[in-house]
Amino acid sequence: MNCHYKLVHLLFFTLMSCCFALAQIPYSATNFRAPLDIPLVLAGTFGELRSNHFHSGIDIKTKGQEGFPVIAIEDGYVSRVKTNPGGYGKALYLTHYNGYVSVYAHLQSFHSDVAVYLLDEQYKKQEFEVDLFPEAGSFAYQKGDTIAWTGNSGSSTAPHLHFEIRDAKTQEIINPLLFGFKAKDTTPPTIKNLHIYPLDAAAVINGMCDTLRIPVRQLTSKKYQIDSISISVNGLIGFGIDVFDQLDNAPNKNGVFSIELFVDSMLIYKHDMERFDFSETRYINSLMDYHAKKKYALRPQKSFKDPNNKLSIYEYLRDEGRLDFDSVGVHQAEYVIKDTQGNTSTLSFHFTSDSSLKISPKPKGENVFLYHEDNKFMDENVALFIARNSLYDDLDFSYSIRKADDDFISDIHCIHHEETPVHSPFSIAIAVDSLDELHREKALICSVSKKGKISCLPTQWVNDTLQARSRTFGDYSAVIDTIPPGLKPRSFSEDLSLADFMSFTVEDTLSGLSAYNAFVDGEWILLEYDPKNKKLIHYFDGKVKPGQHELEIVVEDSVKNEKRLKLEFVR
């Protein structure tokens, strides 16, 4: 990009910025080009159900390889550059003059001018993980310019490009496929299971107050039905549907665009995946049947709304999708499921309501938590505080305790059930018998999975109790971490004169890696951290000159256990 073009582009930006807030144009008028020059085959779609969040873009396959040029979809300037060991990894944000921002994530590397700027900032801050906001117009690109190269950085599990479009004013994420990008999709969504839920203690579904899951059968490419099973209900119930979509040329099970439910020809529920805000993405755990996800590895989407669900994706809800039956009758229902291309699948079924169906509601326990109020629980050795609106609905809370083995320094506290979702972090305090000062500094609260896996939380002492915050119910105890991280050479030799990089294996099993630094002849050099591959890597960036050198790497976990590695090499 020549200096004349940059100057013209900067002047153009200055003029456009005066009216930028009013510049957004309709999706169909944007005329964006594709972000890659290879066919757009998708591994993930917008709004897809992920762990604790909706997928916020599309994942474009890159043939299992890294290094494909990433192309600016329209004229714009770099408004953000971010590097992170997890999450988006290396990511670039391009603000356009039509009111939108495009985001390119899991990158391998950036265009040279941005790469130089990024490296300078990382050395100034002596950090790999940075979040930078260049002055508007400093790095301007034209539609069709190469701005980066695809990679597998961050939490990516295979090489691909994660691509987003956002509203520049609100930063809401918008479905990229609404802008005309061509990803071939001729297949209607697949419907797997129908779910029927009792929504209060007196509701009856086929004689029980329990969720009924019914497999469905495909009749044609677009039509599904339930085999001859009778469904009888009474009281307050809700429906849910287990669906996914597949695009052409890829086996991935992707998300659908919209779900509609009709009962007796009346629209009861509709949502679509046009756009949402990052602040609401965790409400996915209320849209989704979280219990079915944790217990059975299913992801049905509920067609009713929990009291404390603040999602904005709902197009229509009749009585919050909650159906109250108190008479005798036969009812016809239909689900209509669409993908972004408009391919449609339907599930039709009938059920009966029968007001003669009655059961005795189960009595509630001693601790009923109301979602709209602060909730506290205290026992001899544990205390919880759950702030208002941390739950999606009222909760009949349960607690128990069991003895732990010698790996732990407290009993195991069973905090309700892991199949119940929590929106906002709650605090947990565990009393621990007296410890000497050395061990106090190394003590942590941890969660203990059903398979015995230990995951430590950031923890602090308050008087004689350990305190931490968590977003999941389950089993909790306390441990002592006195083991420093493991650190050893991975790709390293005494002669690195022809090498492009050197790398090291790093691993910490309890509290987790919190700091990593490398020094050559006493001077800090940049290490990139790749947690999924347990790797630290230094790409020779010109800071290390030819000659004999002494290298020292220092890594530290969250409770200050430290490991040092000293080596010599020739560059």
C-alpha positions in Angstrom: 0.0 0.0 0.0 1.7 3.2 -1.2 2.0 6.5 0.8 -0.3 8.4 -1.6 -3.1 5.9 -1.1 -2.7 6.0 2.7 -2.9 9.8 2.6 -6.0 9.8 0.4 -7.6 7.1 2.6 -6.8 9.1 5.8 -8.4 12.2 4.3 -11.4 10.2 3.3 -11.7 8.8 6.8 -11.6 12.3 8.3 -14.5 13.4 6.1 -16.6 10.3 6.8 -16.1 10.4 10.6 -18.2 13.5 10.8 -21.3 11.6 9.8 -20.2 8.1 10.7 -23.0 7.5 13.3 -25.6 7.9 10.5 -23.7 6.0 7.9 -25.1 2.4 8.4 -26.8 1.0 5.4 -29.1 -2.0 5.0 -27.5 -5.4 5.0 -28.5 -6.0 1.4 -26.9 -2.8 0.2 -23.4 -3.4 1.6 -21.8 -5.3 -1.3 -19.2 -6.9 0.9 -16.8 -9.3 -0.8 -15.8 -12.6 0.7 -13.0 -12.6 3.4 -11.2 -15.5 1.7 -10.4 -16.3 -2.0 -11.4 -20.0 -1.5 -15.0 -21.4 -1.5 -16.8 -20.6 1.7 -17.4 -24.0 3.4 -18.6 -23.5 6.9 -17.7 -25.4 10.1 -19.9 -23.2 12.2 -22.8 -20.8 11.8 -24.0 -17.7 13.6 -26.0 -18.3 16.8 -24.9 -21.9 17.0 -25.2 -23.4 20.5 -21.8 -23.4 22.2 -20.6 -23.9 25.8 -22.0 -20.9 27.8 -22.3 -18.7 24.6 -23.8 -18.4 21.2 -21.4 -18.6 18.3 -20.9 -15.0 17.3 -19.9 -15.4 13.6 -19.3 -18.0 11.0 -16.3 -20.4 10.9 -14.9 -20.8 7.4 -12.9 -24.0 6.7 -9.4 -23.6 5.4 -8.8 -27.1 4.1 -7.1 -28.1 7.3 -4.2 -25.6 6.6 -3.0 -22.3 7.8 -1.7 -19.4 5.8 -4.5 -18.4 3.4 -4.7 -14.7 2.7 -7.4 -12.9 4.7 -9.1 -10.2 2.6 -10.7 -6.9 3.6 -14.3 -7.2 2.7 -14.7 -3.4 2.2 -12.7 -0.2 2.6 -11.9 0.5 6.2 -9.4 1.1 8.9 -8.0 -1.1 11.7 -9.8 -0.2 14.9 -8.6 -3.0 17.1 -5.8 -5.6 17.3 -5.9 -8.3 20.0 -3.7 -11.2 20.9 -4.8 -13.7 23.5 -3.6 -17.2 24.5 -7.3 -18.4 24.4 -10.4 -17.0 22.9 -10.0 -15.4 19.5 -6.2 -15.8 19.6 -4.8 -13.3 17.1 -7.7 -11.1 15.9 -8.1 -8.0 13.7 -11.1 -5.6 13.7 -11.7 -3.5 10.6 -14.2 -0.6 10.9 -15.9 0.3 7.6 -17.5 3.6 6.5 -20.9 2.1 6.1 -21.6 1.5 9.8 -20.2 -2.0 10.2 -17.1 -3.7 11.7 -15.7 -6.9 10.4 -13.7 -9.2 12.7 -11.2 -11.8 11.7 -10.0 -14.3 14.4 -7.7 -17.2 15.1 -5.2 -15.7 12.7 -1.7 -16.9 12.1 -0.2 -13.4 11.4 -1.0 -9.8 10.4 -0.1 -7.6 7.4 3.4 -6.2 7.9 2.4 -2.7 9.0 0.1 -3.9 11.7 2.5 -6.7 12.6 5.3 -4.1 13.3 2.9 -1.9 15.3 1.8 -5.0 17.4 5.3 -6.2 18.0 6.4 -2.7 19.2 3.5 -2.5 21.6 4.1 -6.0 23.0 7.8 -5.2 23.7 6.8 -1.9 25.3 4.3 -3.7 27.6 6.4 -6.8 27.9 3.3 -8.9 27.3 2.1 -11.3 24.6 -1.5 -10.7 25.5 -2.5 -7.2 24.4 -5.7 -5.4 23.4 -4.8 -2.4 21.2 -6.9 0.4 19.7 -4.9 2.2 17.0 -5.7 5.8 16.3 -8.6 5.8 13.7 -7.2 5.8 10.2 -3.6 4.8 11.1 -3.9 1.5 9.2 -6.3 2.0 6.3 -7.1 -0.8 3.8 -9.0 -1.0 0.6 -11.6 -3.6 -0.3 -9.6 -6.7 -1.6 -6.4 -5.9 0.3 -4.7 -8.7 2.2 -4.8 -7.8 5.8 -3.7 -11.1 7.5 -3.3 -14.8 7.1 -5.5 -17.6 8.5 -4.3 -19.7 11.4 -5.3 -21.8 14.4 -4.5 -19.4 17.3 -6.4 -19.1 20.5 -9.1 -21.6 21.4 -9.5 -22.8 17.8 -9.4 -26.6 17.6 -8.5 -26.7 13.9 -7.3 -24.2 11.3 -10.1 -21.9 10.1 -11.2 -18.3 9.9 -13.7 -17.1 12.5 -15.4 -14.2 10.8 -17.9 -11.7 12.3 -19.8 -8.5 11.3 -20.8 -6.1 14.0 -22.8 -2.9 14.3 -20.2 -0.2 14.6 -22.4 1.9 16.9 -23.8 -0.7 19.3 -21.2 -3.5 18.8 -24.1 -6.0 18.4 -23.0 -9.0 16.4 -25.0 -9.6 13.2 -25.4 -12.8 11.2 -22.8 -12.6 8.4 -25.0 -14.7 6.1 -27.6 -11.9 5.9 -25.0 -9.9 3.9 -25.1 -12.1 0.9 -21.9 -14.2 1.5 -22.3 -17.4 -0.6 -22.0 -20.6 1.5 -23.8 -23.4 -0.4 -26.7 -24.8 1.6 -29.5 -26.8 0.0 -30.3 -29.0 2.9 -33.2 -28.4 5.3 -32.5 -28.5 9.1 -32.6 -31.9 10.8 -35.1 -32.5 13.7 -34.1 -35.1 16.3 -36.3 -34.9 19.4 -39.4 -33.2 20.8 -39.3 -32.3 24.5 -42.3 -31.5 26.7 -41.7 -29.8 30.1 -43.8 -29.5 33.2 -43.5 -25.8 34.3 -44.9 -26.1 37.8 -45.2 -28.8 40.4 -48.9 -29.6 39.5 -48.3 -30.1 35.7 -48.9 -33.6 34.3 -47.3 -35.1 31.2 -48.3 -38.7 30.5 -49.1 -39.3 34.2 -45.9 -37.7 35.6 -44.4 -34.4 36.5 -41.3 -34.9 34.5 -39.8 -34.0 31.1 -40.9 -36.2 28.2 -38.5 -36.7 25.4 -39.8 -38.1 22.2 -37.7 -39.1 19.1 -39.1 -38.0 15.8 -39.1 -39.8 12.4 -38.2 -38.2 9.0 -40.9 -38.7 6.4 -39.4 -36.6 3.6 -36.4 -34.3 3.3 -38.6 -31.5 4.9 -41.2 -33.3 7.0 -41.0 -35.1 10.3 -43.6 -36.8 12.5 -43.9 -38.6 15.9 -44.5 -42.3 15.7 -47.7 -43.6 17.4 -47.2 -42.4 20.9 -50.0 -40.7 22.8 -49.3 -37.5 24.6 -51.7 -36.3 27.4 -51.1 -33.2 29.4 -52.6 -31.0 32.1 -51.6 -27.8 33.7 -48.7 -25.5 32.8 -46.4 -27.0 30.2 -43.8 -25.9 27.6 -42.3 -27.4 24.5 -38.7 -27.7 23.2 -37.0 -29.0 20.1 -33.7 -30.6 19.3 -32.5 -29.5 15.9 -29.4 -28.8 13.8 -28.5 -27.8 10.3 -25.9 -29.1 7.8 -24.5 -27.1 4.9 -23.3 -28.6 1.7 -19.7 -30.0 1.5 -19.3 -30.2 5.3 -20.4 -32.8 7.9 -20.6 -30.2 10.8 -23.8 -30.0 12.8 -24.6 -26.3 12.8 -27.2 -24.0 14.3 -30.5 -23.1 12.7 -31.7 -19.6 11.9 -35.3 -19.6 13.2 -37.7 -21.7 15.3 -41.5 -21.3 15.2 -44.1 -23.2 17.3 -47.8 -23.2 16.4 -50.5 -24.8 18.6 -54.0 -25.0 17.1 -52.8 -22.8 14.2 -51.8 -20.1 16.7 -48.3 -18.8 16.8 -46.9 -19.4 20.3 -43.2 -18.9 19.9 -40.7 -17.5 17.4 -37.0 -16.6 17.6 -34.4 -15.9 15.0 -30.7 -15.5 14.9 -30.3 -12.1 13.2 -28.2 -10.3 15.9 -27.5 -10.2 19.6 -25.3 -8.4 22.1 -22.3 -10.0 23.8 -23.8 -9.0 27.2 -26.6 -11.5 26.7 -24.8 -14.4 25.2 -24.7 -16.4 28.5 -28.5 -16.5 28.5 -28.0 -19.4 26.1 -28.1 -21.5 29.2 -31.7 -20.5 29.6 -32.7 -20.9 26.0 -31.2 -24.3 26.0 -32.3 -27.2 28.1 -29.2 -27.1 30.3 -30.1 -30.2 32.2 -30.4 -32.3 29.0 -27.0 -30.9 27.9 -25.2 -31.8 31.1 -27.0 -35.1 31.7 -27.5 -36.5 28.2 -25.2 -34.5 25.9 -28.3 -33.2 24.1 -29.0 -29.5 23.2 -32.8 -29.0 22.9 -33.9 -25.4 22.6 -36.9 -24.4 24.8 -39.9 -22.8 23.2 -40.8 -20.9 26.3 -39.0 -18.2 28.4 -37.6 -18.5 31.9 -38.6 -15.6 34.2 -35.0 -14.2 34.3 -34.1 -14.8 30.6 -33.2 -11.4 29.0 -32.4 -12.6 25.5 -33.4 -10.2 22.7 -33.7 -12.9 20.0 -37.4 -13.6 20.6 -39.6 -12.4 17.7 -42.8 -13.5 19.4 -43.9 -15.1 22.6 -47.5 -15.7 23.6 -47.7 -15.9 27.4 -44.0 -16.4 27.4 -44.5 -19.7 25.5 -46.1 -21.2 28.6 -49.3 -23.1 27.8 -51.9 -23.7 30.6 -54.3 -26.6 29.9 -57.3 -27.1 32.2 -59.9 -28.7 29.9 -60.4 -31.8 27.8 -59.5 -31.5 24.1 -57.3 -32.6 21.2 -54.7 -30.1 20.0 -52.6 -29.9 16.8 -49.0 -28.5 17.0 -46.4 -27.8 14.4 -42.8 -26.7 14.5 -41.3 -24.8 11.6 -37.5 -24.7 11.5 -35.5 -22.6 9.0 -31.9 -22.1 8.1 -30.5 -18.8 6.9 -31.0 -19.7 3.2 -34.7 -20.4 3.9 -34.6 -24.2 3.7 -37.4 -25.3 5.9 -38.3 -28.4 8.0 -41.6 -29.1 9.8 -42.7 -31.4 12.6 -46.4 -31.9 13.1 -47.9 -33.7 16.0 -51.0 -33.9 18.1 -51.6 -34.2 21.8 -54.6 -34.2 24.2 -55.3 -32.1 27.3 -57.2 -33.8 30.1 -58.1 -31.8 33.2 -58.9 -35.1 35.1 -55.1 -35.9 35.2 -53.9 -35.0 38.7 -50.8 -35.7 40.7 -49.7 -34.7 44.2 -47.0 -32.1 43.9 -43.7 -32.9 45.6 -43.1 -30.8 48.7 -40.4 -28.2 48.5 -37.2 -28.3 50.5 -36.1 -26.1 53.3 -34.1 -23.7 51.0 -36.2 -22.1 48.2 -34.1 -19.5 46.4 -36.0 -16.8 44.5 -34.3 -15.6 41.3 -35.1 -11.9 41.9 -33.8 -11.8 45.4 -30.3 -12.2 47.1 -29.9 -15.8 48.4 -27.7 -17.0 51.2 -26.8 -20.4 52.5 -24.7 -21.2 55.6 -23.5 -24.4 57.1 -20.8 -25.2 59.7 -18.0 -25.2 57.1 -19.4 -23.5 54.0 -21.2 -20.3 53.1 -22.8 -19.2 49.8 -24.0 -15.9 48.5 -26.0 -15.9 45.3 -26.9 -12.3 44.2 -30.3 -11.5 42.8 -30.8 -12.3 39.1 -28.0 -14.9 39.2 -30.6 -17.6 38.6 -33.0 -18.0 35.6 -35.9 -19.2 37.8 -36.7 -20.0 41.4 -34.7 -22.9 42.8 -35.4 -25.6 45.4 -31.8 -25.6 46.6 -30.1 -28.7 47.9 -26.8 -29.2 49.8 -24.9 -32.2 51.1 -21.4 -33.0 52.3 -19.1 -36.0 52.0 -15.6 -36.9 53.2 -12.7 -36.3 50.9 -9.5 -38.2 50.4 -6.0 -37.0 51.4 -5.6 -34.9 48.2 -7.9 -32.3 49.7 -7.8 -30.2 52.9 -11.5 -29.9 53.4 -14.6 -32.0 53.0 -16.3 -32.1 49.6 -19.3 -29.7 49.6 -22.0 -30.7 47.1 -23.5 -27.4 46.1 -26.9 -28.2 44.5 -26.6 -30.0 41.0 -24.3 -29.2 38.1 -27.4 -29.7 35.7 -28.8 -26.4 37.0 -27.4 -23.3 35.2 -26.1 -20.2 36.9 -25.9 -16.8 35.1 -23.8 -14.6 37.3 -21.0 -15.8 39.6 -21.8 -16.7 43.2 -19.4 -16.6 46.1 -18.4 -19.7 48.0 -16.5 -19.7 51.3 -15.0 -22.9 52.8 -13.6 -23.0 56.3 -10.2 -24.8 56.5 -8.4 -26.0 59.6 -5.3 -24.0 60.6 -2.5 -24.1 58.1 1.1 -22.9 58.4 1.9 -19.7 56.6 3.6 -21.4 53.6 0.6 -23.7 53.0 -1.9 -20.9 53.5 -0.4 -19.1 50.5 -0.8 -22.2 48.4 -4.4 -23.1 49.3 -7.2 -22.9 46.7 -10.9 -23.7 46.3 -11.5 -26.2 43.5 -14.3 -27.9 41.8 -14.3 -31.7 41.6 -16.0 -33.3 38.6 -17.9 -36.6 38.7 -14.8 -38.2 37.2 -12.5 -36.6 39.8 -11.0 -33.9 37.7 -9.9 -30.9 39.8 -10.3 -27.3 38.5 -9.0 -24.6 40.7 -10.6 -21.1 41.2 -8.9 -17.8 41.9 -9.0 -17.8 45.7 -8.3 -15.5 48.6 -8.3 -15.8 52.4 -10.8 -13.9 54.5 -10.1 -14.5 58.1 -10.0 -18.3 58.4 -12.0 -19.1 55.3 -11.1 -19.5 51.7 -13.3 -17.5 49.3 -13.8 -17.8 45.6 -16.4 -17.2 42.9 -17.9 -19.6 40.5 -20.6 -19.8 37.8 -21.4 -23.5 38.1 -23.0 -25.6 40.8 -21.4 -28.9 41.7 -18.9 -30.4 44.1 -16.3 -28.1 45.8 -13.3 -28.6 48.1 -9.9 -27.1 48.9 -6.4 -28.2 47.9 -2.8 -27.1 48.4 -0.7 -26.4 45.3 3.0 -26.6 46.0 4.1 -28.0 42.6 5.7 -25.6 40.2 4.8 -25.7 36.5 6.6 -28.2 34.2 8.9 -26.6 31.7 11.2 -28.2 29.2 12.7 -27.6 25.7 10.5 -28.6 22.8 12.1 -27.3 19.6 15.5 -26.1 20.7 19.2 -26.8 20.1 22.5 -25.1 20.9 22.7 -23.9 17.3 19.7 -21.8 16.3 21.5 -19.8 13.7 19.2 -21.0 10.9 16.0 -21.4 13.0 12.9 -19.3 12.7 11.8 -20.0 16.2 12.4 -21.9 19.5 9.7 -23.5 21.5 9.1 -25.1 25.0 6.6 -27.3 26.6 4.8 -25.8 29.6 2.2 -27.3 31.9 0.6 -26.7 35.2 -1.9 -29.2 36.6 -3.6 -27.3 39.5 -3.8 -23.5 39.8 -2.8 -22.8 36.2 -0.1 -20.8 34.5 -0.3 -17.1 35.3 3.0 -15.6 34.1 5.6 -16.5 31.5 8.7 -14.5 30.6 11.9 -15.1 28.6 15.2 -13.2 28.8 18.1 -13.4 26.4 21.3 -12.0 28.0 19.0 -10.3 30.5 16.8 -8.6 28.0 13.1 -9.5 27.7 11.9 -11.3 24.6 8.4 -12.1 23.4 7.0 -15.5 24.1 3.7 -16.6 22.6 1.6 -18.9 24.8 -0.5 -21.7 23.2 -2.4 -23.4 26.0 -4.2 -26.0 24.0 -0.8 -27.3 22.8 0.9 -26.5 26.1 3.5 -24.6 24.2 5.6 -21.4 24.6 7.2 -20.2 21.4 9.6 -17.3 20.5 9.7 -16.3 16.8 13.0 -14.7 16.1 11.9 -11.1 15.4 15.3 -9.4 15.1 15.7 -8.6 18.8 18.2 -11.4 19.3 21.4 -10.6 17.3 23.9 -13.2 15.9 26.3 -14.6 18.5 26.4 -16.7 21.7 23.5 -16.1 24.1 22.2 -17.1 27.5 18.5 -17.8 27.7 16.4 -17.8 30.9 12.7 -18.7 30.9 10.6 -18.0 34.1 7.1 -19.4 34.5 4.8 -19.0 37.4 1.4 -20.4 38.5 -1.4 -18.6 40.2 0.0 -19.3 43.7 3.5 -18.1 42.9 5.1 -21.6 42.4 8.0 -20.8 40.0 10.0 -22.8 37.5 13.2 -21.5 35.8 15.0 -22.9 32.8 18.5 -21.7 31.7 20.0 -22.6 28.4 22.7 -21.4 26.0 22.5 -21.1 22.3 24.1 -19.6 19.2 22.1 -17.4 16.9 
